[in-house]
Amino acid sequence: MEDVLAAQLLELSQVVRKARQQWLRERPDVPIGTVSILKLIDEIGTGDDRCCHAKDLAGRSGLDPSTVSRAVAAAVGQGLVERRTDSSDRRASALALTPAGRDLLAAARAWFGTLLGHALAEWEPLEVQRLSLGLGTFIVALAGALEPQEAAR
């Protein structure tokens, strides 16, 4: 059973990679990593302006802080993210999506939503619900299984 599941997960990663490549063909000006940064800022940002810190992005994404710093700098350069003075610590800067960043994130969500809609068009609602619940549970379990391995490094 685990061999079959491992093979299916490999296939899934290949299909997801193809979806990301399709996005890049349609939006060559916006790397998918930029969309991931925008999504994280939107998800973990707090307050009315949904601000967060780069260290929070690094912690949540599991990426090296220098990688996050470069991605944020690129997003700032594209006008998708802005740096603001943190109201609770004037020495720190907080990150927030600009209107252009929010628009791009909405477009990406719509694009991927349409793709999923096509993929699941023939599925019954209960099947979609089961997939969503099972996949969510699996993601948490897989992330938990990775933590001891990462700590050992």
Order of alpha helices (4+ residues) and beta strands (2+ residues): alpha-alpha-alpha-alpha-beta-beta-alpha-alpha
